[in-house]
């Protein structure tokens, strides 16, 4: 059973456009605290659980190709002058969405065994178990906030289904990552990962 994509179209168009850019550009800047705030990311460089097998621990920047500028096509656009219904804002939003969905990937990661922490966005549930999900870098992405670009979304297929409660807290996932675009009703993912393990992200106190 697939979860419906939540309707955040009620947000102001210009706000949605601006927040999408700002959240993406804040990579690693915010420190996680109890009761995650919308748009909050996990601390960079955390080593609070053991990697286990031979996995390379990576952060979300590793998924980006060198030199990619997510705001390049929107430079020169003055958000302060745009209002709902402004054709320029609608055109910019459509352009950004297309760019986000087709964001370039980092082929150097293909078939690399990685370990990365993020937040779970369930895709397929059966009862109280999640069989398929997206991993995203900040809290609320794809649910309460617009999805990040495809090169910041991983389509995860866990070896074993995970409890529904997993969606409430961040996790570590470990497995071989590969380029593989998939469009879901929660966002467009640029990567696929068959997760050997899905483990809780235990924050240092």
C-alpha positions as CSV (number, residue, x, y, z in Angstrom):
1,X,0.0,0.0,0.0
2,X,1.4,3.3,-1.0
3,X,1.0,6.4,1.1
4,X,-0.5,9.5,-0.7
5,X,1.7,12.5,-1.2
6,X,0.6,15.2,1.3
7,X,-0.8,18.4,-0.2
8,X,1.6,21.2,0.7
9,X,0.4,23.2,-2.2
10,X,-1.5,25.4,0.2
11,X,1.9,26.9,1.2
12,X,2.7,30.3,-0.4
13,X,4.4,29.5,-3.7
14,X,7.2,31.9,-3.2
15,X,7.8,30.6,0.4
16,X,8.0,27.0,-1.0
17,X,10.5,28.1,-3.6
18,X,12.7,30.0,-1.1
19,X,12.6,27.3,1.6
20,X,13.5,24.6,-0.9
21,X,16.7,26.4,-1.8
22,X,17.6,27.5,1.7
23,X,17.1,24.0,3.3
24,X,19.3,22.4,0.6
25,X,22.0,25.0,1.0
26,X,22.1,24.6,4.8
27,X,23.7,21.1,4.5
28,X,25.3,20.1,7.8
29,X,24.8,23.6,9.3
30,X,22.3,22.8,12.0
31,X,22.8,20.7,15.1
32,X,20.1,18.1,16.0
33,X,18.2,18.6,19.3
34,X,15.4,16.6,20.9
35,X,12.1,17.0,19.1
36,X,13.5,17.7,15.6
37,X,12.5,21.0,14.0
38,X,11.2,21.1,10.4
39,X,14.2,21.3,8.1
40,X,16.7,20.2,10.8
41,X,19.6,18.1,9.8
42,X,21.6,15.6,11.8
43,X,25.1,16.6,13.1
44,X,27.9,16.0,10.5
45,X,30.5,13.4,11.2
46,X,28.6,11.4,13.9
47,X,30.1,8.1,14.9
48,X,27.7,7.1,17.6
49,X,27.2,3.5,16.4
50,X,29.7,1.0,15.0
51,X,29.8,0.6,11.2
52,X,29.8,-3.1,11.5
53,X,31.0,-4.6,8.2
54,X,33.1,-2.7,5.6
55,X,30.9,0.3,5.0
56,X,32.2,3.8,4.2
57,X,30.5,6.3,6.4
58,X,29.4,9.3,4.2
59,X,27.4,12.5,4.6
60,X,24.9,13.9,2.2
61,X,27.4,16.1,0.4
62,X,29.1,12.9,-0.9
63,X,26.0,12.3,-3.0
64,X,26.6,15.6,-4.9
65,X,28.7,15.9,-8.0
66,X,31.5,18.4,-7.7
67,X,30.7,21.9,-8.9
68,X,26.9,21.5,-9.0
69,X,25.1,24.7,-8.1
70,X,21.4,24.1,-7.3
71,X,20.6,27.8,-7.5
72,X,22.4,28.5,-10.8
73,X,19.2,28.7,-12.9
74,X,17.4,30.9,-10.4
75,X,20.1,33.5,-9.8
76,X,18.9,37.0,-10.4
77,X,15.4,36.2,-9.3
78,X,14.3,38.6,-6.5
79,X,12.0,36.6,-4.2
80,X,10.9,39.7,-2.4
81,X,9.1,41.0,-5.5
82,X,7.2,37.9,-6.2
83,X,3.6,37.1,-5.0
84,X,1.3,34.2,-5.3
85,X,0.0,33.9,-8.8
86,X,3.0,35.8,-10.3
87,X,3.8,34.0,-13.6
88,X,7.5,34.5,-12.8
89,X,7.2,32.7,-9.5
90,X,5.2,29.8,-11.1
91,X,7.7,29.6,-13.9
92,X,10.6,29.5,-11.5
93,X,8.9,26.9,-9.3
94,X,8.3,24.7,-12.4
95,X,11.9,25.2,-13.5
96,X,13.3,24.4,-10.1
97,X,11.1,21.2,-9.8
98,X,12.4,20.0,-13.1
99,X,15.9,20.7,-12.1
100,X,15.4,19.1,-8.7
101,X,13.9,15.9,-10.3
102,X,16.8,15.6,-12.7
103,X,19.6,16.8,-10.4
104,X,23.0,15.2,-11.4
105,X,24.4,12.3,-9.4
106,X,27.8,11.3,-8.3
107,X,28.7,8.2,-10.3
108,X,31.8,7.6,-8.2
109,X,29.5,6.2,-5.5
110,X,28.0,3.5,-7.7
111,X,28.3,0.1,-6.0
112,X,30.0,1.5,-3.0
113,X,29.1,0.0,0.4
114,X,28.1,3.1,2.4
115,X,26.6,4.0,5.8
116,X,24.6,7.2,6.0
117,X,22.2,8.7,8.5
118,X,18.9,10.4,7.7
119,X,15.1,10.5,8.1
120,X,12.6,7.9,6.9
121,X,9.7,8.7,4.5
122,X,7.6,5.5,4.3
123,X,6.5,4.4,0.8
124,X,5.1,0.9,1.3
125,X,3.5,-0.2,4.5
126,X,1.9,-3.5,5.4
127,X,0.3,-3.4,8.8
128,X,2.8,-2.0,11.2
129,X,5.9,-2.7,9.0
130,X,7.6,-0.6,6.4
131,X,8.9,-2.5,3.3
132,X,10.2,0.4,1.3
133,X,11.1,4.0,2.1
134,X,12.9,7.2,1.1
135,X,15.9,8.4,3.1
136,X,16.2,12.2,3.2
137,X,18.7,14.6,4.9
138,X,16.3,16.8,6.9
139,X,13.3,16.3,9.1
140,X,9.9,16.8,7.4
141,X,11.2,16.6,3.9
142,X,8.5,15.2,1.4
143,X,5.9,15.3,4.2
144,X,5.7,18.8,5.8
145,X,8.2,20.4,3.5
146,X,9.0,20.2,-0.2
147,X,11.3,17.3,-1.2
148,X,15.0,18.0,-1.7
149,X,16.6,17.4,-5.1
150,X,16.9,13.9,-6.4
151,X,20.6,13.7,-5.6
152,X,19.6,14.1,-1.9
153,X,17.0,11.3,-1.8
154,X,17.8,7.6,-1.5
155,X,15.2,5.0,-2.4
156,X,15.7,2.3,0.2
157,X,14.8,-1.4,0.1
158,X,15.6,-2.9,3.5
159,X,16.6,-6.6,3.7
160,X,13.9,-7.0,6.4
161,X,10.9,-4.8,6.9
162,X,11.3,-2.2,9.6
163,X,8.8,-1.2,12.3
164,X,6.5,1.7,11.6
165,X,8.0,3.5,14.6
166,X,11.2,3.8,12.6
167,X,9.6,6.8,10.7
168,X,9.5,8.8,13.9
169,X,13.3,9.0,14.5
170,X,16.4,9.2,12.3
171,X,18.3,6.0,11.3
172,X,21.6,4.7,9.9
173,X,21.3,2.7,6.8
174,X,24.1,0.4,5.5
175,X,24.3,-1.2,2.1
176,X,25.5,-0.8,-1.5
177,X,24.4,2.4,-3.2
178,X,23.9,2.9,-6.9
179,X,22.6,5.5,-9.3
180,X,19.0,4.7,-10.1
181,X,16.3,7.3,-10.6
182,X,12.8,6.5,-9.4
183,X,9.7,8.7,-9.2
184,X,7.5,8.1,-6.2
185,X,4.4,10.0,-4.9
186,X,6.6,11.4,-2.2
187,X,9.5,12.7,-4.3
188,X,12.0,11.8,-7.0
189,X,15.0,9.8,-5.8
190,X,18.3,9.7,-7.6
191,X,19.8,6.8,-5.8
192,X,18.8,3.3,-4.8
193,X,20.1,1.3,-1.9
194,X,19.4,-2.3,-0.8
195,X,19.9,-1.9,3.0
196,X,21.7,-4.7,4.8
197,X,20.8,-3.0,8.1
198,X,18.6,-0.2,9.3
199,X,19.7,1.0,12.8
200,X,18.6,3.8,15.2
201,X,20.6,7.0,15.1
202,X,21.6,7.3,18.8
203,X,22.5,10.9,19.4
204,X,25.3,11.8,21.8
205,X,24.0,13.4,24.9
